């Protein structure tokens, strides 16, 4: 059992992903991503990039949803072991680990899910995404909203966000906002309260170890119940769709962020 707040991402992504893949909030984030991709799928993107791609779960889904060839997908993660896993599923020259890549190919659709809460340098990430988007390119962003609880610290979060403040920061960089909402009230909010109140028990039974039949049953039940959150624009999860102004299909030389 690792120390709270200490995350070795190479070790994390090298471990089993069953809990991560089956967790109800992760499944709903993938559903939001799928729905956002459907909204942005015309015209079909020439190049899709996942910033903070982990082991490539979203990239594999994006490839299938959009029927893309592997070389039209790219991804970056701080973890070398994560990118090594991605390369087992996706054959692309645009997979990077370590430092943010000096990517020359313009991005039509950028994805950044559950990343910016892990670093105080999140504005540099959002600026990198804006700079590397083609005019008219789209960004799909998810991140936790306030509050931040012990399980969030356990996963290496250093801050959470208020929706209005994050939207203003995106606008300040140059993004136009297509959709911005909170999600997760009341049931995910209740889950977070229970986890905060009984963190040690929840950690031992639902956050670590192999996926048990009990876990899978609880996760599936929660996933179904959490559809109610689509009707209520409140809660501790943030979903954003944004765009770089311009017309998709134009390809100017590399831009810099506007002042």
Secondary structure, DSSP 8 states (H G I E B T S, - for coil): ---TT---HHHHHHS--HHHHH-HHHHHHHHHHHHHHHHH-SS--S-EEEET-TTSHHHHHHHHHHT--GGGEEEEES-HHHHHHHHHH---S-EEESS-----S-EEEEEEES-GGG-TTHHHHHHHHHHHEEEEEEEEEEEEBS---HHHHHTT----B-HHHHHHHHHHHTEEEEEEEEE-TTHHHHHHHHHHHTHHHHIIIIISSS--HHHHHHHHHHHHHGGGGGG---SSEEEEEEEESS-TT---S------
